[in-house]
Amino acid sequence: MPMVARLASAMILVVCALRVEGASAATLDDVRMSGTLRIAYREDAPPFSYNSASAPTGFMVELCRAVAQGLGRRLGLAELTVIYVPVTSADRFDAITSGKADLLCEATTQTLERRRILDFSISTFADGASFMTLPDGPDDLSMLDGKKVGVLSNTTTEAGLRRALREAKSSAEVVTATTHQEGLDALEKGAVAAYFADRAILAYLAKEATTPANLMLADVYLSIEPYALAMRRGDSDFRLAVDGELSRIYRSGEIDKIFTAVFGPSIRPSPMLQSLYATAALPD
């Protein structure tokens, strides 16, 4: 190939790369032009993200709907359409990095490692990993030796569980599940002696189980899990707009209405969660 042709080809590749990079950093422009916001959600992670009557719902989904409404007003849109993109615990981050979705709305723990590939909003929830058992089951990590324990795969809870078992020199065998329902079924059938997840998820699973009286939530915390909304890395304008809407939702008290609509009037946010919303709300 002549030198001029090679240089021209190289320039085309550079321009294309720049356009792709620019596109990935202009989510607000894409939303304004298309009139749509693509929300990635889990179909199997109640009470934060799941399907109910074939419609996406859950605390994080409802929170993202409120964010979307605010973004639509910011952009001067008469109507902003939300497109729901179903994901799993295994491919949820790929949906964001590949550009299939704009915002990940489920129980995602923000970690330093994950911030290498994603950007995160201000915190949206705080919970802690624990475990659930049957009556007379183990109520402490020290009682898990020689037993099988379940946990959702590809989660911070799985990593924390394996680390805790190593530190305790426990011989417990970790059995991974692809959905929380699968893990709960394994527990109720006796295939595992305990099932690990965030406490809010465990409490919801117990409430919806066929035999809730037979499920016991251990008074143990493996970790504190700070949730946040994930988005493509490097788009500071979009992240700022999302943080602005979350701050507005927290300051206005709209977050209380969302919480009550999802968890019911008998459950109130914990003092830790109330403090989170009071401190995470950034002033204009």
HELIX and SHEET records of a PDB file:
HELIX    1   1 MET A    3  SER A   24  1                                  22    
HELIX    2   2 THR A   27  SER A   34  1                                   8    
HELIX    3   3 PHE A   59  ARG A   74  1                                  16    
HELIX    4   4 ARG A   92  THR A   97  1                                   6    
HELIX    5   5 ARG A  114  ARG A  116  5                                   3    
HELIX    6   6 LEU A  141  MET A  143  5                                   3    
HELIX    7   7 THR A  156  GLU A  167  1                                  12    
HELIX    8   8 HIS A  180  GLU A  188  1                                   9    
HELIX    9   9 ARG A  199  GLU A  208  1                                  10    
HELIX   10  10 PRO A  212  ASN A  214  5                                   3    
HELIX   11  11 SER A  236  SER A  252  1                                  17    
HELIX   12  12 GLU A  254  PHE A  263  1                                  10    
HELIX   13  13 PRO A  271  ALA A  280  1                                  10    
SHEET    1   A 3 THR A  81  VAL A  87  0                                        
SHEET    2   A 3 THR A  36  ARG A  42  1                                        
SHEET    3   A 3 LEU A 103  LEU A 104  1                                        
SHEET    1   B 3 ASP A  44  ALA A  45  0                                        
SHEET    2   B 3 SER A  49  SER A  52 -1                                        
SHEET    3   B 3 ALA A  55  THR A  57 -1                                        
SHEET    1   C 5 GLU A 173  ALA A 177  0                                        
SHEET    2   C 5 LYS A 148  LEU A 152  1                                        
SHEET    3   C 5 ALA A 194  ASP A 198  1                                        
SHEET    4   C 5 LEU A 118  THR A 133 -1                                        
SHEET    5   C 5 MET A 216  LEU A 217 -1                                        
SHEET    1   D 5 GLU A 173  ALA A 177  0                                        
SHEET    2   D 5 LYS A 148  LEU A 152  1                                        
SHEET    3   D 5 ALA A 194  ASP A 198  1                                        
SHEET    4   D 5 LEU A 118  THR A 133 -1                                        
SHEET    5   D 5 SER A 223  ARG A 232 -1                                        
END                                                                             
